[in-house]
Amino acid sequence: MAGEVVLIQGEGLGSGDVALGKMLMANFLRLLGEAEQKPEKIIFWNGGVKLVCEGSPVIEHLQKLAAGSVEILACTTCLEYFGLKEKQMIGNPTTMVKSIQSMMNENIVTL
């Protein structure tokens, strides 16, 4: 997945059962961390930013991805909106401009 950007928009995968969606997201991030090929970046926005913050059940998976050279980015506007700016535990805040640049220059996988 080199040169790929994964865009995570919420705390779970898919629609329907919320608990199942969260379980699927945790499993996805765990297995992505164990995969041989990894994306270049993961951008979290909207409710997805909650996954990079204190209390997130997937912080360990994200730490493994970051240790594997995956850049973790979180939308600053979204962090501020949810009152989470001071609770971000992993990755770097990013702007919409930088997110757009990544989207225009990389292959995007949206979750």
FENSULHU-V165040 format. One record per residue. SS is DSSP state (H for helix, E for strand, - for the rest). PHI is phi in radians with two decimals (999 if undefined). Layout:
BEGIN
ss=SS phi=PHI
ss=SS phi=PHI
END
This chain:
BEGIN
ss=- phi=999
ss=- phi=-0.97
ss=- phi=1.41
ss=E phi=-1.80
ss=E phi=-2.08
ss=E phi=-1.69
ss=E phi=-1.86
ss=E phi=-1.87
ss=- phi=-1.79
ss=- phi=-2.63
ss=- phi=-1.38
ss=- phi=-2.29
ss=- phi=-1.74
ss=- phi=1.34
ss=- phi=-2.11
ss=- phi=2.01
ss=- phi=-1.19
ss=H phi=-1.14
ss=H phi=-1.08
ss=H phi=-1.12
ss=H phi=-1.03
ss=H phi=-1.18
ss=H phi=-1.14
ss=H phi=-1.11
ss=H phi=-1.11
ss=H phi=-1.06
ss=H phi=-1.13
ss=H phi=-1.03
ss=H phi=-1.19
ss=H phi=-1.10
ss=H phi=-1.20
ss=H phi=-1.11
ss=H phi=-1.15
ss=H phi=-1.57
ss=- phi=-1.25
ss=- phi=-1.20
ss=- phi=-1.67
ss=- phi=-2.25
ss=- phi=-1.24
ss=- phi=-1.28
ss=E phi=-2.48
ss=E phi=-2.20
ss=E phi=-1.86
ss=E phi=-1.88
ss=- phi=-2.49
ss=H phi=0.86
ss=H phi=-1.12
ss=H phi=-1.07
ss=H phi=-1.10
ss=H phi=-1.08
ss=H phi=-1.29
ss=H phi=-1.73
ss=E phi=-1.94
ss=- phi=-0.80
ss=- phi=1.58
ss=- phi=-1.20
ss=- phi=-1.34
ss=- phi=-2.02
ss=H phi=-0.97
ss=H phi=-1.07
ss=H phi=-1.13
ss=H phi=-1.21
ss=H phi=-1.10
ss=H phi=-1.12
ss=H phi=-1.11
ss=H phi=-1.09
ss=H phi=-1.16
ss=- phi=-1.61
ss=- phi=1.26
ss=- phi=-1.57
ss=E phi=-1.37
ss=E phi=-1.80
ss=E phi=-2.23
ss=E phi=-2.25
ss=E phi=-1.06
ss=H phi=-1.08
ss=H phi=-1.02
ss=H phi=-1.18
ss=H phi=-1.01
ss=H phi=-1.14
ss=H phi=-1.02
ss=- phi=-1.51
ss=- phi=1.20
ss=- phi=-1.98
ss=H phi=-0.95
ss=H phi=-1.45
ss=H phi=-1.83
ss=E phi=-1.13
ss=- phi=-1.86
ss=- phi=-2.53
ss=- phi=1.47
ss=E phi=-2.14
ss=E phi=-1.20
ss=E phi=-2.45
ss=- phi=-1.75
ss=H phi=-1.11
ss=H phi=-1.05
ss=H phi=-1.16
ss=H phi=-1.11
ss=H phi=-1.09
ss=H phi=-1.04
ss=H phi=-1.07
ss=H phi=-1.12
ss=H phi=-1.40
ss=H phi=-1.91
ss=- phi=-2.30
ss=E phi=-1.48
ss=E phi=-1.84
ss=E phi=-2.04
ss=E phi=-1.80
ss=- phi=-2.09
END
